[in-house]
Amino acid sequence: MSDCCAGGSSSAPKTHIAMVGTGSGAFAAAIKAVERGARVTLIEGGEVIGGTCVNVGCVPSKIMIRSAHIAHLQSAHAFDGIPTNQPQIDRSALVRQQQARVEALRHAKYERILENNPDIGLMRGWASFEDAHTLVVADADGHQQRLTADKILLATGASPAIPDIAGLKNTPFWTSTEALVAEQLPEHLIVIGASVVALELAQAFLRLGSQVTIMARSLLLSKEDPAIGEALARVFEEEGARVLLHTLPDAVFHDGEQFILSSKAGEIRGDQLLVATGRQPNTAQLGLDRIGVNTSENGAIVIDDHMRTSVEHIYAAGDCTNQPQNVYVAAAAGTRAAINMTGGDAALDLSAMPAVVFTDPQVGSVGVSEAEAKRRGIDVESRTLALENVPRALANFDTRGFIKLVAEKESGRLLGAQLLAAEGGEIIQSAALAIRNQMTIQALAEQLFPYLTMVEGLKLCAQTFTKDVKQLSCCAG
């Protein structure tokens, strides 16, 4: 057995846990497992540790989105007396600043943990199962090591999924990974995809000065309440994007300078193409079929609420599983998996999991939608509040969007919230807490909310279940 991370001098041998992957799920699990007396070997096949979020996901994308927001405010704001101007964008400088912050966070949140914790070790190479307790780890030179562990956590993440479109794979298209570090802004960026990553990056490039065309298989954010996608499409079009719904390319060709896409909307040409059509779990190389770990059709590892796979001592967490692909879900799953691998009993409840899309306005959702509740046979009622009824939105001169609340009809208990609003990511957590604590619409309507805030919109929307908020004075209780 490879022993790259020997623990302390306890008389009883420490439980040895091998963890495949070094992202948020793996590191959260490693920290918790060591706290509970185990020793951990992390296995990483890539060049850097830290996984998707810090390296090529959440952190760089939110930095880029924020810079684009600043540029947009300079060129298009709603306040009289403050002249607008078209900013000159130095994309190379933005990328240098962005990547410096990525590297700093990777060191602070990942590399430093390894440096300071002797019970967490690191093996370099790609892991696959030889048997249910033995991993073969092969490095870039083909050298192999075998690692045997008491427990194993699979936290291998996911990679961009590439659709089967004729000619696409023969072209120099971008995924989000390349788009985030591109030092030149395309003149015309074509985006295939209409979910979170596609829309966040499409708007960022649009606001930094690129012409943008979005090609959606169906609607924008088709898994959300339909009103969100409809409203967001209007926002994008008002900002100058071309939005093509129910339109994917039939074929893609690159002539050395331009991408040429044929579609039912005609021929579309652009100097860059971003493919953002979802992410595929990184499980194909693990050899899971050899040891009986069950996976879904797309390769996601099937786990229960304790992060257990179909093999007793093997657990999984994060984007490689059938749980939602959110970094905070991965970290929470990793922590609970570590507890369970060291003799505890911890479940992960996702019934009040908030989600945010960092467009502008932002999309926030938690709990069940009205359509989902009806599919489950739950008798619900809902109310939708236009943001023109929220005083802070009026003061901001930005009333784009709405807040929708869904409640169980008989009890009045809040079951879900969906919203499109500036600062929507900050608003949705209050709704998540209300659902988590089984609050009723009446109780939410009676809460004190600070004035003027966007989150007051939750209270106002709750009040619309029983009254006309247009007839209330400011901050009416």
C-alpha positions as CSV (number, residue, x, y, z in Angstrom):
1,M,0.0,0.0,0.0
2,S,1.3,3.4,-0.9
3,D,1.7,5.4,2.3
4,C,2.2,9.0,1.2
5,C,0.4,10.6,4.2
6,A,1.2,8.7,7.4
7,G,-0.6,10.0,10.4
8,G,0.3,10.6,14.0
9,S,1.6,8.2,16.6
10,S,-1.7,6.8,17.9
11,S,-1.5,3.2,19.1
12,A,-4.5,2.3,17.0
13,P,-4.1,2.6,13.2
14,K,-6.0,5.4,11.7
15,T,-8.8,4.8,9.2
16,H,-7.2,5.4,5.7
17,I,-9.5,7.1,3.2
18,A,-8.5,7.5,-0.4
19,M,-10.2,10.4,-2.2
20,V,-10.2,10.7,-6.0
21,G,-10.2,14.4,-6.9
22,T,-9.1,17.6,-5.2
23,G,-12.1,19.9,-5.6
24,S,-14.4,21.4,-3.0
25,G,-16.1,18.1,-2.2
26,A,-12.8,16.2,-1.7
27,F,-11.2,18.9,0.4
28,A,-14.3,19.4,2.6
29,A,-14.3,15.7,3.1
30,A,-10.6,15.5,3.8
31,I,-10.7,18.3,6.4
32,K,-13.6,16.7,8.2
33,A,-12.2,13.1,8.0
34,V,-8.9,14.3,9.6
35,E,-10.8,16.1,12.3
36,R,-12.5,12.8,13.1
37,G,-9.2,10.9,13.3
38,A,-8.7,9.5,9.8
39,R,-5.8,10.0,7.5
40,V,-6.4,10.9,3.9
41,T,-4.7,10.4,0.5
42,L,-6.0,12.8,-2.2
43,I,-5.4,11.7,-5.8
44,E,-5.2,14.3,-8.6
45,G,-4.6,13.7,-12.3
46,G,-4.6,17.3,-13.4
47,E,-1.9,19.9,-13.3
48,V,-3.4,21.9,-10.5
49,I,-5.5,21.1,-7.4
50,G,-8.8,22.8,-6.4
51,G,-11.3,21.4,-8.9
52,T,-13.6,23.4,-11.1
53,C,-14.9,26.2,-8.9
54,V,-11.7,28.0,-8.0
55,N,-9.8,27.3,-11.2
56,V,-12.2,27.4,-14.2
57,G,-15.7,27.9,-12.7
58,C,-17.3,30.0,-9.9
59,V,-14.3,32.3,-9.1
60,P,-13.0,33.4,-12.5
61,S,-16.6,33.6,-14.0
62,K,-17.9,35.8,-11.2
63,I,-14.8,38.1,-11.5
64,M,-15.5,38.4,-15.3
65,I,-19.2,39.0,-14.7
66,R,-18.4,41.7,-12.2
67,S,-16.0,43.5,-14.5
68,A,-18.6,43.3,-17.3
69,H,-21.2,44.8,-14.9
70,I,-18.9,47.7,-14.2
71,A,-18.4,48.3,-17.9
72,H,-22.2,48.2,-18.4
73,L,-22.9,50.7,-15.7
74,Q,-20.5,53.2,-17.4
75,S,-22.2,52.9,-20.7
76,A,-25.8,52.4,-19.8
77,H,-27.2,53.5,-16.4
78,A,-30.5,55.1,-15.5
79,F,-29.4,58.2,-13.6
80,D,-29.8,61.8,-14.9
81,G,-26.9,64.0,-14.4
82,I,-24.2,61.4,-14.7
83,P,-22.8,61.2,-18.2
84,T,-22.4,57.7,-19.8
85,N,-19.3,56.7,-21.7
86,Q,-18.2,53.7,-23.7
87,P,-15.3,52.2,-21.7
88,Q,-12.1,51.1,-23.4
89,I,-11.7,47.4,-22.4
90,D,-8.2,46.0,-21.9
91,R,-9.2,42.3,-21.8
92,S,-5.6,41.2,-21.2
93,A,-5.4,43.3,-18.0
94,L,-8.7,41.9,-16.8
95,V,-7.6,38.3,-17.3
96,R,-4.3,38.9,-15.5
97,Q,-6.1,40.4,-12.5
98,Q,-8.7,37.6,-12.6
99,Q,-6.1,34.8,-12.7
100,A,-4.0,36.4,-10.0
101,R,-7.0,36.2,-7.7
102,V,-7.7,32.6,-8.8
103,E,-4.1,31.6,-7.9
104,A,-4.3,33.4,-4.6
105,L,-7.5,31.7,-3.6
106,R,-6.3,28.3,-4.8
107,H,-3.2,28.7,-2.6
108,A,-5.2,29.9,0.4
109,K,-8.0,27.4,0.3
110,Y,-6.3,24.3,-1.1
111,E,-2.5,24.3,-1.3
112,R,-2.0,25.8,2.1
113,I,-4.3,23.1,3.6
114,L,-2.0,20.4,2.2
115,E,1.1,22.2,3.5
116,N,-0.3,22.6,7.0
117,N,-1.9,19.2,7.5
118,P,0.4,16.1,7.7
119,D,-2.6,13.7,7.8
120,I,-3.6,14.8,4.2
121,G,-1.3,13.6,1.5
122,L,-1.4,14.0,-2.3
123,M,-0.7,11.5,-5.1
124,R,-0.4,12.6,-8.6
125,G,-2.0,10.6,-11.4
126,W,-5.2,9.3,-12.8
127,A,-7.0,6.7,-10.7
128,S,-8.9,3.6,-11.7
129,F,-10.2,0.6,-9.8
130,E,-8.3,-2.7,-9.9
131,D,-10.7,-4.1,-7.3
132,A,-13.1,-2.6,-4.8
133,H,-10.4,-1.7,-2.4
134,T,-7.4,-1.0,-4.7
135,L,-6.8,2.0,-7.0
136,V,-4.2,2.0,-9.7
137,V,-2.8,5.5,-10.0
138,A,-1.0,6.2,-13.3
139,D,1.0,9.4,-13.8
140,A,1.7,11.3,-17.1
141,D,4.8,9.1,-17.8
142,G,2.8,5.9,-17.4
143,H,4.3,5.0,-14.0
144,Q,1.7,3.2,-11.9
145,Q,1.2,2.9,-8.1
146,R,-1.3,0.9,-6.3
147,L,-3.2,2.3,-3.3
148,T,-5.3,0.3,-0.9
149,A,-7.7,2.1,1.5
150,D,-10.3,1.3,4.1
151,K,-12.8,3.7,2.5
152,I,-12.9,5.5,-0.8
153,L,-14.5,8.8,-1.8
154,L,-15.1,9.6,-5.5
155,A,-15.1,13.3,-6.1
156,T,-13.9,13.6,-9.7
157,G,-16.1,16.5,-10.8
158,A,-17.4,17.1,-14.3
159,S,-16.3,18.5,-17.6
160,P,-18.0,20.4,-20.4
161,A,-20.3,18.1,-22.4
162,I,-20.0,18.6,-26.2
163,P,-23.2,18.0,-28.3
164,D,-23.2,15.8,-31.3
165,I,-23.4,18.5,-34.0
166,A,-22.0,17.7,-37.5
167,G,-18.5,19.2,-37.9
168,L,-18.4,20.8,-34.4
169,K,-15.5,18.7,-33.1
170,N,-13.3,19.6,-36.0
171,T,-13.5,23.3,-35.2
172,P,-11.5,25.5,-32.6
173,F,-14.6,26.2,-30.4
174,W,-14.4,27.4,-26.9
175,T,-15.8,25.8,-23.8
176,S,-16.2,27.9,-20.7
177,T,-12.6,27.0,-19.7
178,E,-11.1,28.7,-22.8
179,A,-13.6,31.6,-22.8
180,L,-12.7,32.7,-19.2
181,V,-9.0,33.2,-20.0
182,A,-9.3,34.5,-23.6
183,E,-7.3,37.7,-23.8
184,Q,-9.1,38.9,-26.9
185,L,-12.7,39.9,-27.1
186,P,-14.4,38.3,-30.1
187,E,-16.2,40.7,-32.5
188,H,-19.1,38.3,-32.7
189,L,-19.5,35.4,-30.2
190,I,-22.0,32.7,-31.0
191,V,-23.2,30.8,-27.9
192,I,-24.7,27.3,-28.2
193,G,-26.6,26.7,-24.9
194,A,-29.1,28.5,-22.8
195,S,-28.5,27.3,-19.2
196,V,-26.4,28.8,-16.4
197,V,-22.9,28.9,-17.9
198,A,-24.1,29.9,-21.4
199,L,-26.1,32.8,-20.2
200,E,-23.7,34.1,-17.6
201,L,-20.8,34.2,-20.1
202,A,-23.0,35.4,-23.0
203,Q,-24.0,38.5,-21.1
204,A,-20.5,39.1,-19.8
205,F,-19.0,39.2,-23.3
206,L,-22.0,41.3,-24.5
207,R,-21.3,43.9,-21.9
208,L,-17.6,43.9,-22.6
209,G,-18.3,44.8,-26.2
210,S,-18.8,41.6,-28.2
211,Q,-21.8,41.1,-30.5
212,V,-23.6,38.0,-29.1
213,T,-25.9,35.4,-30.6
214,I,-27.5,32.8,-28.3
215,M,-28.8,29.5,-29.8
216,A,-31.1,27.7,-27.4
217,R,-32.4,24.1,-27.8
218,S,-35.7,25.3,-26.3
219,L,-36.2,28.2,-23.9
220,L,-33.7,30.1,-21.8
221,L,-33.2,28.4,-18.4
222,S,-35.8,25.8,-19.5
223,K,-35.7,24.1,-16.1
224,E,-36.9,27.2,-14.3
225,D,-40.3,28.8,-14.2
226,P,-41.1,29.7,-17.8
227,A,-41.7,33.3,-16.9
228,I,-38.0,33.6,-15.9
229,G,-36.7,32.6,-19.3
230,E,-39.2,34.8,-21.1
231,A,-38.2,37.9,-19.1
232,L,-34.5,37.1,-19.3
233,A,-34.7,36.8,-23.1
234,R,-36.2,40.3,-23.2
235,V,-33.4,41.6,-21.1
236,F,-30.8,40.1,-23.3
237,E,-32.5,41.5,-26.5
238,E,-32.8,44.9,-24.9
239,E,-29.0,44.9,-24.3
240,G,-28.4,44.0,-27.9
241,A,-28.1,40.2,-28.0
242,R,-29.7,38.1,-30.6
243,V,-31.7,35.2,-28.9
244,L,-32.7,32.3,-31.1
245,L,-35.1,30.0,-29.2
246,H,-35.8,26.4,-30.3
247,T,-32.8,26.7,-32.6
248,L,-29.6,24.6,-32.6
249,P,-27.2,24.5,-35.5
250,D,-27.5,21.6,-38.0
251,A,-23.8,21.8,-38.7
252,V,-20.7,23.8,-37.8
253,F,-17.8,24.7,-40.1
254,H,-14.7,26.8,-39.6
255,D,-13.0,28.3,-42.6
256,G,-9.8,29.4,-40.9
257,E,-11.2,32.7,-39.8
258,Q,-14.9,32.4,-39.0
259,F,-17.3,29.9,-37.7
260,I,-20.2,29.2,-40.0
261,L,-23.3,27.6,-38.5
262,S,-26.2,26.4,-40.6
263,S,-29.6,26.4,-38.9
264,K,-33.3,26.9,-39.5
265,A,-32.7,30.6,-38.7
266,G,-30.3,30.7,-41.7
267,E,-26.5,30.9,-41.8
268,I,-24.9,32.4,-38.8
269,R,-21.3,33.6,-38.9
270,G,-19.0,34.6,-36.0
271,D,-15.3,34.8,-35.2
272,Q,-15.8,32.7,-32.0
273,L,-18.0,30.0,-30.8
274,L,-18.8,29.1,-27.2
275,V,-20.3,25.7,-26.5
276,A,-22.0,25.6,-23.1
277,T,-24.5,22.8,-23.2
278,G,-24.0,21.3,-19.7
279,R,-21.4,19.2,-18.0
280,Q,-20.6,15.5,-18.1
281,P,-19.5,13.6,-14.9
282,N,-15.8,12.6,-15.0
283,T,-16.4,8.9,-14.3
284,A,-15.5,7.0,-17.5
285,Q,-11.9,6.4,-16.6
286,L,-12.6,5.0,-13.1
287,G,-13.6,1.5,-14.1
288,L,-16.7,1.6,-12.0
289,D,-18.3,-1.3,-13.9
290,R,-15.5,-3.6,-12.7
291,I,-16.5,-3.1,-9.0
292,G,-20.3,-2.7,-9.3
293,V,-20.7,1.0,-8.6
294,N,-24.1,2.0,-10.2
295,T,-24.2,5.0,-12.5
296,S,-27.0,6.8,-14.4
297,E,-27.3,7.0,-18.1
298,N,-24.9,10.0,-18.4
299,G,-22.3,8.4,-16.2
300,A,-23.2,10.1,-12.9
301,I,-22.6,8.0,-9.8
302,V,-25.8,7.2,-8.1
303,I,-25.7,8.0,-4.4
304,D,-28.2,8.2,-1.5
305,D,-28.7,11.0,0.9
306,H,-25.7,9.7,2.9
307,M,-23.4,9.8,-0.2
308,R,-23.2,6.0,-0.3
309,T,-22.8,4.3,-3.6
310,S,-24.0,0.8,-4.4
311,V,-20.7,-0.6,-2.9
312,E,-20.6,-0.4,0.9
313,H,-17.3,1.3,1.6
314,I,-17.3,3.6,-1.5
315,Y,-18.8,7.0,-1.3
316,A,-19.1,9.9,-3.8
317,A,-19.7,13.6,-3.7
318,G,-20.0,16.6,-6.0
319,D,-20.5,17.0,-9.8
320,C,-19.6,13.4,-10.6
321,T,-22.8,12.2,-8.8
322,N,-26.6,12.5,-9.4
323,Q,-26.8,15.4,-7.0
324,P,-27.2,19.0,-8.3
325,Q,-23.9,20.4,-9.8
326,N,-23.4,23.3,-7.3
327,V,-20.1,23.8,-5.4
328,Y,-21.8,24.3,-2.1
329,V,-23.7,21.0,-2.6
330,A,-20.4,19.3,-3.3
331,A,-18.8,20.7,-0.1
332,A,-21.8,19.8,2.0
333,A,-21.8,16.3,0.5
334,G,-18.1,15.9,1.1
335,T,-18.4,16.9,4.8
336,R,-21.2,14.5,5.4
337,A,-19.5,11.7,3.5
338,A,-16.5,12.1,5.7
339,I,-18.7,11.8,8.8
340,N,-20.3,8.6,7.5
341,M,-16.9,7.1,6.5
342,T,-15.6,7.6,10.0
343,G,-18.5,6.0,11.9
344,G,-21.1,8.8,12.0
345,D,-24.5,9.2,10.5
346,A,-25.1,12.4,8.5
347,A,-27.7,13.0,5.7
348,L,-27.8,15.8,3.2
349,D,-31.2,17.4,2.9
350,L,-31.6,19.3,-0.5
351,S,-35.3,20.2,-0.1
352,A,-34.4,23.9,0.6
353,M,-31.4,24.2,-1.6
354,P,-31.1,27.7,-3.1
355,A,-29.7,28.2,-6.6
356,V,-28.6,31.4,-8.3
357,V,-27.8,32.3,-11.9
358,F,-25.5,35.3,-12.0
359,T,-27.0,37.1,-15.0
360,D,-28.3,40.7,-14.5
361,P,-30.9,40.6,-13.2
362,Q,-30.0,37.5,-11.2
363,V,-32.2,34.4,-11.1
364,G,-32.9,32.8,-7.7
365,S,-34.9,29.7,-7.0
366,V,-35.5,27.4,-4.0
367,G,-38.0,24.7,-3.2
368,V,-40.6,23.6,-5.7
369,S,-42.1,25.6,-8.6
370,E,-45.8,25.8,-9.1
371,A,-45.6,23.3,-12.0
372,E,-43.5,20.8,-10.0
373,A,-45.9,21.0,-7.1
374,K,-48.9,20.3,-9.3
375,R,-47.0,17.3,-10.9
376,R,-46.5,16.0,-7.3
377,G,-50.2,16.4,-6.7
378,I,-49.8,19.2,-4.1
379,D,-52.6,21.7,-4.0
380,V,-50.9,25.1,-4.2
381,E,-51.5,28.7,-4.8
382,S,-49.0,31.3,-5.9
383,R,-48.5,35.0,-6.3
384,T,-46.2,37.0,-8.5
385,L,-45.0,40.5,-7.5
386,A,-43.6,42.8,-10.3
387,L,-40.6,44.7,-9.0
388,E,-42.3,48.0,-9.7
389,N,-44.0,47.3,-6.4
390,V,-40.7,47.1,-4.5
391,P,-39.6,50.5,-3.3
392,R,-35.8,49.7,-3.5
393,A,-36.2,48.7,-7.1
394,L,-38.0,52.0,-7.8
395,A,-35.2,53.9,-6.0
396,N,-32.6,52.0,-8.1
397,F,-34.5,52.9,-11.3
398,D,-34.3,49.2,-12.1
399,T,-37.7,47.4,-12.0
400,R,-36.8,44.5,-14.3
401,G,-38.1,41.2,-13.0
402,F,-40.4,39.7,-10.4
403,I,-40.7,37.6,-7.3
404,K,-43.0,34.6,-7.2
405,L,-43.9,32.6,-4.1
406,V,-45.6,29.2,-4.1
407,A,-47.5,28.0,-1.0
408,E,-49.5,24.9,0.1
409,K,-53.1,26.0,-0.2
410,E,-54.5,24.4,2.9
411,S,-51.7,25.2,5.4
412,G,-50.3,28.3,3.8
413,R,-46.8,26.9,4.2
414,L,-44.2,28.3,1.8
415,L,-43.0,25.6,-0.6
416,G,-41.0,27.5,-3.2
417,A,-39.7,30.8,-4.4
418,Q,-38.6,31.9,-7.9
419,L,-37.3,35.4,-8.8
420,L,-35.6,37.5,-11.3
421,A,-34.1,40.6,-9.7
422,A,-31.1,42.6,-9.2
423,E,-29.3,41.1,-6.2
424,G,-31.5,38.1,-6.5
425,G,-28.8,35.9,-5.1
426,E,-28.9,37.8,-1.9
427,I,-32.7,37.7,-1.7
428,I,-33.2,33.9,-2.3
429,Q,-31.4,32.8,0.9
430,S,-34.1,34.4,3.0
431,A,-36.7,32.4,1.2
432,A,-34.6,29.3,1.7
433,L,-34.4,29.9,5.4
434,A,-38.2,30.4,5.5
435,I,-38.8,27.1,3.7
436,R,-36.3,25.3,5.9
437,N,-38.1,26.5,9.0
438,Q,-41.6,25.7,7.5
439,M,-42.8,29.3,7.7
440,T,-46.2,30.1,6.4
441,I,-47.0,32.9,4.0
442,Q,-48.7,34.8,6.8
443,A,-45.6,34.5,9.1
444,L,-43.4,35.7,6.2
445,A,-45.7,38.7,5.6
446,E,-45.5,39.6,9.3
447,Q,-41.6,39.6,9.5
448,L,-39.7,42.8,9.8
449,F,-37.7,43.6,6.7
450,P,-35.4,46.6,6.5
451,Y,-36.4,49.4,4.2
452,L,-35.2,50.1,1.5
453,T,-33.9,46.7,0.6
454,M,-34.6,44.3,-2.3
455,V,-35.3,41.4,0.1
456,E,-38.3,43.4,1.3
457,G,-39.9,42.1,-1.9
458,L,-40.4,38.7,-0.2
459,K,-42.5,40.3,2.4
460,L,-44.5,42.3,-0.1
461,C,-45.0,39.2,-2.3
462,A,-46.3,37.3,0.8
463,Q,-48.7,40.2,1.6
464,T,-50.2,39.9,-1.9
465,F,-51.8,36.6,-0.9
466,T,-54.2,38.5,1.3
467,K,-54.1,42.2,0.1
468,D,-53.4,44.6,-2.7
469,V,-49.9,46.0,-1.9
470,K,-50.5,48.9,-4.2
471,Q,-52.8,50.2,-1.5
472,L,-50.2,50.1,1.3
473,S,-48.1,53.0,2.5
474,C,-44.3,52.7,2.5
475,C,-43.0,49.8,4.8
476,A,-46.6,48.9,5.7
477,G,-46.5,46.1,8.3
